[in-house]
Amino acid sequence: MKRFHFPHRYALRTEDNPAIQDLAKALVLSRLDVMNTRLEKGGSYILGTRFSLADFYLSFWIALLGRDGVCSRSPAIAKRYDPVRSRAGVTPYLAPSG
């Protein structure tokens, strides 16, 4: 995600920064497609029935990338987002970005 947060490091012109960010987002979404396929076979969390840091990290990226877009594209990931989001300890970190 360095490309997303620091696009100026990957572009020669400032006006190319949005395109660099779009590319970074597309790369992450393509990785989430792989994760979605794997999760279609699993339980409530990435490790089955056990909540882990991996679930939080995945949910963090969903919140950062835009919940509606990611969840509509990746239904197996969407199914895991709400149980993670509802955990009291993670709620402040997964607040909708504005």
Secondary structure, DSSP 8 states (H G I E B T S, - for coil): -HHHH-GGGT-SSGGGHHHHHHHHHHHHHHHHHHHHHHHTTS-SBTTBSS--HHHHHHHHHHHHH-HHHHHHH-HHHHHHHHHHHTSTTTGGGG----
